[in-house]
């Protein structure tokens, strides 16, 4: 009997079921310190072993970022695990900042793994919502600097917040998100998802993690992007 063939959410390749695992969207370490009621109906997607393994360091890096910036008491367990992890791995690292009492007060993060984490979550949500992996026809852009969001970014956010309902993975306090094709002139009353058309030029996704960090990922069809650059 032939094993069932499944598609990896990240690379889009197909594998026999025994060659795949489940990727949690978002990673399970963002639920640390929360009770089981927050963990119901968490989103999982199919992943090949290579794609699943490549994101383990990225998941930890993002968890550490959430732990450092955390202001809500609900994330104290994440904060405590982050501090223990960083002190154990990097006790003399120049990336770590300590106050006069030698308590960890800050950290400099590498932007690349943080961006890669957001791309991973976007790909997972896309696969979950549309039942297929996003193709290499699209280029992904990550906007994570909420202190410097452009008018265009704010326009995208307004589009999502005004026209569509937000969804969750496990609980709205852990991951609240909205993922939609972006189309000019859309008028909606019911706030339901748009039906995807062939060759959508742009997808946008807003994600809010642990009530501590918001980000926007924009997927633009490469041919459309090239045409925009030619017209500029």
Secondary structure as a PSIPRED ss2 file (coil, helix, strand):
# PSIPRED VFORMAT (PSIPRED V4.0)

   1 X C   1.000  0.000  0.000
   2 X C   1.000  0.000  0.000
   3 X C   1.000  0.000  0.000
   4 X C   1.000  0.000  0.000
   5 X E   0.000  0.000  1.000
   6 X E   0.000  0.000  1.000
   7 X E   0.000  0.000  1.000
   8 X C   1.000  0.000  0.000
   9 X C   1.000  0.000  0.000
  10 X C   1.000  0.000  0.000
  11 X C   1.000  0.000  0.000
  12 X C   1.000  0.000  0.000
  13 X C   1.000  0.000  0.000
  14 X E   0.000  0.000  1.000
  15 X E   0.000  0.000  1.000
  16 X E   0.000  0.000  1.000
  17 X H   0.000  1.000  0.000
  18 X H   0.000  1.000  0.000
  19 X H   0.000  1.000  0.000
  20 X E   0.000  0.000  1.000
  21 X E   0.000  0.000  1.000
  22 X E   0.000  0.000  1.000
  23 X E   0.000  0.000  1.000
  24 X E   0.000  0.000  1.000
  25 X E   0.000  0.000  1.000
  26 X C   1.000  0.000  0.000
  27 X C   1.000  0.000  0.000
  28 X H   0.000  1.000  0.000
  29 X H   0.000  1.000  0.000
  30 X H   0.000  1.000  0.000
  31 X H   0.000  1.000  0.000
  32 X C   1.000  0.000  0.000
  33 X C   1.000  0.000  0.000
  34 X C   1.000  0.000  0.000
  35 X C   1.000  0.000  0.000
  36 X H   0.000  1.000  0.000
  37 X H   0.000  1.000  0.000
  38 X H   0.000  1.000  0.000
  39 X C   1.000  0.000  0.000
  40 X C   1.000  0.000  0.000
  41 X C   1.000  0.000  0.000
  42 X C   1.000  0.000  0.000
  43 X E   0.000  0.000  1.000
  44 X E   0.000  0.000  1.000
  45 X E   0.000  0.000  1.000
  46 X E   0.000  0.000  1.000
  47 X E   0.000  0.000  1.000
  48 X E   0.000  0.000  1.000
  49 X H   0.000  1.000  0.000
  50 X H   0.000  1.000  0.000
  51 X H   0.000  1.000  0.000
  52 X H   0.000  1.000  0.000
  53 X H   0.000  1.000  0.000
  54 X H   0.000  1.000  0.000
  55 X C   1.000  0.000  0.000
  56 X H   0.000  1.000  0.000
  57 X H   0.000  1.000  0.000
  58 X H   0.000  1.000  0.000
  59 X H   0.000  1.000  0.000
  60 X H   0.000  1.000  0.000
  61 X H   0.000  1.000  0.000
  62 X H   0.000  1.000  0.000
  63 X H   0.000  1.000  0.000
  64 X H   0.000  1.000  0.000
  65 X H   0.000  1.000  0.000
  66 X H   0.000  1.000  0.000
  67 X H   0.000  1.000  0.000
  68 X H   0.000  1.000  0.000
  69 X H   0.000  1.000  0.000
  70 X C   1.000  0.000  0.000
  71 X C   1.000  0.000  0.000
  72 X C   1.000  0.000  0.000
  73 X H   0.000  1.000  0.000
  74 X H   0.000  1.000  0.000
  75 X H   0.000  1.000  0.000
  76 X H   0.000  1.000  0.000
  77 X H   0.000  1.000  0.000
  78 X H   0.000  1.000  0.000
  79 X H   0.000  1.000  0.000
  80 X H   0.000  1.000  0.000
  81 X H   0.000  1.000  0.000
  82 X H   0.000  1.000  0.000
  83 X H   0.000  1.000  0.000
  84 X H   0.000  1.000  0.000
  85 X H   0.000  1.000  0.000
  86 X H   0.000  1.000  0.000
  87 X H   0.000  1.000  0.000
  88 X H   0.000  1.000  0.000
  89 X H   0.000  1.000  0.000
  90 X C   1.000  0.000  0.000
  91 X C   1.000  0.000  0.000
  92 X C   1.000  0.000  0.000
  93 X C   1.000  0.000  0.000
  94 X C   1.000  0.000  0.000
  95 X C   1.000  0.000  0.000
  96 X E   0.000  0.000  1.000
  97 X E   0.000  0.000  1.000
  98 X E   0.000  0.000  1.000
  99 X C   1.000  0.000  0.000
 100 X C   1.000  0.000  0.000
 101 X C   1.000  0.000  0.000
 102 X C   1.000  0.000  0.000
 103 X C   1.000  0.000  0.000
 104 X E   0.000  0.000  1.000
 105 X E   0.000  0.000  1.000
 106 X E   0.000  0.000  1.000
 107 X E   0.000  0.000  1.000
 108 X C   1.000  0.000  0.000
 109 X C   1.000  0.000  0.000
 110 X C   1.000  0.000  0.000
 111 X H   0.000  1.000  0.000
 112 X H   0.000  1.000  0.000
 113 X H   0.000  1.000  0.000
 114 X H   0.000  1.000  0.000
 115 X H   0.000  1.000  0.000
 116 X H   0.000  1.000  0.000
 117 X H   0.000  1.000  0.000
 118 X H   0.000  1.000  0.000
 119 X H   0.000  1.000  0.000
 120 X H   0.000  1.000  0.000
 121 X H   0.000  1.000  0.000
 122 X H   0.000  1.000  0.000
 123 X H   0.000  1.000  0.000
 124 X H   0.000  1.000  0.000
 125 X H   0.000  1.000  0.000
 126 X H   0.000  1.000  0.000
 127 X H   0.000  1.000  0.000
 128 X H   0.000  1.000  0.000
 129 X H   0.000  1.000  0.000
 130 X H   0.000  1.000  0.000
 131 X C   1.000  0.000  0.000
 132 X C   1.000  0.000  0.000
 133 X C   1.000  0.000  0.000
 134 X C   1.000  0.000  0.000
 135 X C   1.000  0.000  0.000
 136 X C   1.000  0.000  0.000
 137 X C   1.000  0.000  0.000
 138 X E   0.000  0.000  1.000
 139 X E   0.000  0.000  1.000
 140 X E   0.000  0.000  1.000
 141 X E   0.000  0.000  1.000
 142 X E   0.000  0.000  1.000
 143 X E   0.000  0.000  1.000
 144 X C   1.000  0.000  0.000
 145 X C   1.000  0.000  0.000
 146 X H   0.000  1.000  0.000
 147 X H   0.000  1.000  0.000
 148 X H   0.000  1.000  0.000
 149 X C   1.000  0.000  0.000
 150 X C   1.000  0.000  0.000
 151 X H   0.000  1.000  0.000
 152 X H   0.000  1.000  0.000
 153 X H   0.000  1.000  0.000
 154 X H   0.000  1.000  0.000
 155 X H   0.000  1.000  0.000
 156 X H   0.000  1.000  0.000
 157 X H   0.000  1.000  0.000
 158 X H   0.000  1.000  0.000
 159 X H   0.000  1.000  0.000
 160 X H   0.000  1.000  0.000
 161 X H   0.000  1.000  0.000
 162 X H   0.000  1.000  0.000
 163 X H   0.000  1.000  0.000
 164 X C   1.000  0.000  0.000
 165 X C   1.000  0.000  0.000
 166 X C   1.000  0.000  0.000
 167 X E   0.000  0.000  1.000
 168 X E   0.000  0.000  1.000
 169 X C   1.000  0.000  0.000
 170 X C   1.000  0.000  0.000
 171 X C   1.000  0.000  0.000
 172 X C   1.000  0.000  0.000
 173 X C   1.000  0.000  0.000
 174 X C   1.000  0.000  0.000
 175 X E   0.000  0.000  1.000
 176 X E   0.000  0.000  1.000
 177 X E   0.000  0.000  1.000
 178 X E   0.000  0.000  1.000
 179 X E   0.000  0.000  1.000
 180 X E   0.000  0.000  1.000
 181 X E   0.000  0.000  1.000
 182 X C   1.000  0.000  0.000
 183 X C   1.000  0.000  0.000
 184 X C   1.000  0.000  0.000
 185 X C   1.000  0.000  0.000
 186 X C   1.000  0.000  0.000
 187 X C   1.000  0.000  0.000
 188 X C   1.000  0.000  0.000
 189 X C   1.000  0.000  0.000
 190 X C   1.000  0.000  0.000
 191 X C   1.000  0.000  0.000
 192 X C   1.000  0.000  0.000
 193 X C   1.000  0.000  0.000
 194 X C   1.000  0.000  0.000
 195 X C   1.000  0.000  0.000
 196 X C   1.000  0.000  0.000
 197 X C   1.000  0.000  0.000
 198 X C   1.000  0.000  0.000
 199 X C   1.000  0.000  0.000
 200 X C   1.000  0.000  0.000
 201 X C   1.000  0.000  0.000
 202 X E   0.000  0.000  1.000
 203 X E   0.000  0.000  1.000
 204 X E   0.000  0.000  1.000
 205 X E   0.000  0.000  1.000
 206 X E   0.000  0.000  1.000
 207 X E   0.000  0.000  1.000
 208 X E   0.000  0.000  1.000
 209 X E   0.000  0.000  1.000
 210 X C   1.000  0.000  0.000
 211 X C   1.000  0.000  0.000
 212 X C   1.000  0.000  0.000
 213 X E   0.000  0.000  1.000
 214 X E   0.000  0.000  1.000
 215 X E   0.000  0.000  1.000
 216 X E   0.000  0.000  1.000
 217 X E   0.000  0.000  1.000
 218 X E   0.000  0.000  1.000
 219 X E   0.000  0.000  1.000
 220 X E   0.000  0.000  1.000
 221 X E   0.000  0.000  1.000
 222 X H   0.000  1.000  0.000
 223 X H   0.000  1.000  0.000
 224 X H   0.000  1.000  0.000
 225 X H   0.000  1.000  0.000
 226 X H   0.000  1.000  0.000
 227 X H   0.000  1.000  0.000
 228 X H   0.000  1.000  0.000
 229 X H   0.000  1.000  0.000
 230 X H   0.000  1.000  0.000
 231 X H   0.000  1.000  0.000
 232 X C   1.000  0.000  0.000
